[in-house]
Each structure stands twice: as C-alpha cells, then as structure tokens.
Amino acid sequence: MSFKTIIREIPKRKNFFRGIKSVEIGYPWITYGSIIQLEILANPEWKVLELGAGGSTIFFSKRFGKVLSFETDKGWYDRVKNKLGEATNVDLRLLTVPEIEITINTHPDRYFDICLLDLGLHDKYRLRLSNLVMSKIKVGGYLVVDNYDSKYMNRINYTGYQVFTYDDMEWSGKGTRICKKLYER
C-alpha cells in the first residue's frame, strides 16, 4: 500500500516554492506543515472562504463541503477554473477588492469554518481584508494567513485566536499561520 502525501505529490521542492505546478497537483502554495495541518482539519461539512485562488482551491474542493473563492488576477482565475472542471461545491469569482469586500459583507458573522488569506495583492489590501473576514469565521474555525511576516501582514491583530506558525527557511514572508478562533473579540 502506498500513502499519498504532499512529499510524494510535489515533484521538485524549489519549483513548489515558486508556485510552479501548485494548481496542476492541487495543493495550496503554502508551507508543507500548514498543508499537512489542513489535511488533518479536512471536513466535508465545512464552508471555506478563500481570498486568492490557486492550488488551494483544488485542494479545498476535494476535502471540504463548500468553497467560496475570490481571485483578482484573470490569469490565475482562468487557470484554476480550467482545472476545477465541473466541481459543484466551488463558487469561484473574479472580482476587484471593493467587490470582494461587498460580497464578504453579504455573509453573516460566524458563517465560515476556514478562511485562507493569500491574495496576490499589495499587503495593505490583504490586511484590510483580513480585518474584514475575522468576524465571518466561526468560533472554533480557522484563519490561514500565508506570508504572515510580510509588510502590513505582520500587523494582524490575533486577539481571540490561538496561533500556530509553520515556517520554512526558504519561504517568503517566513511562512504560514493557521489560527484557531477561540472567542469573539
């Protein structure tokens, strides 16, 4: 018997760090340790909010119940849409930041089980969106922040969250954080 793992699925580590083939192999472009933790958390009844489509969209579509994914880059959007094929549990949208903010606000507080924050935007927009989505995550749910130590992202207020950090020496912005929401602030 052979086990399928992130280590077996990624052909070349250096390529993965550059985002090469993340959509094709269907894994998020985040640190290995955080991917393993998300595999442990996988729940087919959970709702995922994803700010930044990619290999993570494919990953979530296979492991979680519903995925609402926003992308601002047309090239990434097209690439992911093509790979998703007929996935019925994913709502992938190409939107601007103001449109994303409006759409997020149509959802009630404490609605999503997991939110991944990894848009390829200037970090000040990522910080603004992170502040917006925190109320949308259920108590007991998770905020996933990639490149957590980059400019602006290191200003996230994690009050009310238990923070788990998955660093990698080669990762930009140090790595990925998976933060469990313990209470409303």
N, C-alpha and C positions, 0 to 999 in steps of 0.2 A: 504494500500500500504506500502511496506517495502523498505527502501532505502538500497542499497548495499554500504557499506563503509569499509575502512581499519579497523576500530574498530570492525566491525562485522565479518570480514573475518579472523582476526588473533585470534586463539583460546587462546593462552597464551602469554602475553607480554614478559615474561622472555625468553620463547623459541624463539620468534622472534628476540630478541637481540642476541641470539647465532646463528642465521641463520637457525634454525630448521623450516622446512616446508615452507620456502620462495619460493622455486621452486614449490612445490605442490599447494600452494594457489595463485601463480602467481603475487606476489608483490615484488618490489625491497627490498633488505636488506639494507635500508637507513632509516633515521628518518621519523616518521609519517608526520610531517609538510611538508617535502620535497615531500613525496608521494602525498599528497593532492595537492600541487602546480603542480606536473607533471600531475595529473588528469585534472587540470584546463587547462594546456597548450596543452593537447592532440589534435592532428590534423592529420587526416588520409592522408594528403598530405605531411607530413614532413618526412625527412630522418634522421635516428638515427644512430650514431656511438657509439658502446658500447664496452668499454675496460673492460671486466670482465663479463662473462655470469652468469645467475642465474635467480632468480625470476623476475628480471628486464627484462630479455629477453622475458619472457611470457607476462609481463605487456605491454611492448612496442609493441609486436606483435599484441595485441588486440586493441591498441589505435593509432598507428602511421602507416604511409604508408610503409616504407621500413626500415629494421633494418639490419645493418652490425655489427656483434658481434664477438669479439675475446676473446678466452679463452686460458690460458696457462696450466691449470690443467685438465688432462684427466678425472678424476672422475667427476668434475663439468661439463665438456663438455658433457660426456655421460648422466648425469642426466638431463641436460637441453634439449639435443637432443631428449631424450626419451619423455619428457613432451611436447615438441613442436609438435610432431607428424608430420602432413602434412602441417604445416604453410608455405605458399608460399611466404610470404613477409619477411622472415628471412634468412639471409646468415650467418650461424654460422660456425666459423672456429677455429680449434685447431692449434695454432701457437706459436712459440717462440717469444721473444721480438724483435730480429732482423727481423724476418719475418713480425711481426706486423708493424714495422717501414717502411719497404719496401712497404707493402700493403697500408698503410695510404698515403704514398707519391705518389701512383698512382692516387689518387683522387685530383681534382683541389681545389685550395683555395676557401673558402666560399661555400662549397658544402653541408655540413650537417647543419640541423636545431638544433639538440641536440647532445651533446656528453656526455656520462656518463663515468666517470673515477673511476673504482672500481675494478681493477685487484688485485688479492691476491698475489701481488709481493712485494719484498723489495721496500720501498718507493722511493729509488733513481731512480728505473726504472719507477715508476709511475710519478715522477716529470719529467723525461726525456720525457715520452710520453705526459704528459700534455703540455709541451712546444711545442711539435710537432703538436698536434691537434688544438691548438688555431687558427692557420691560416686557418684551414679547416672548421671552424664554420662561418656561415653567420652572417653578421651584423643583429642584431635582434634575433639571435639564442642564444642557451644556453649551457653553460658548467656546468655539475653537478659533484661535487667533494665530494666523501664520505670520512670520516675520515680526514677532511681538516687540522686538527691541529696536525697530527702525524708527526714524524721526516721526514724531506725533504718536505712533502706536504705543510708545513707552509711557504715554500719558493716560492710558486707560485706567479708570477707577474700578478696581476689582472688589470693592466693598460688597459683601454678601456672597462672594464666590470663594470656593476652595480651588486654588490654582495649582495645576500640575504642569511642569515645564519639561519639554522634550527638546533638548539642544542637540546640535550636531556641529562639530568644528567647521565643517565646510558650508554650512547653511547661511544664507544671507539673513540679516536681522536676527541672528542667533538660532532661531528655531521656531517651534510651535508650542502654544499653550492650549491645554484643554482645561476649562474652568467649570466646575460644577456649581450651579446656583443653589445656595443653601437657604437664602431668605431674600425677601424684597427689601430694598433699601428705602 
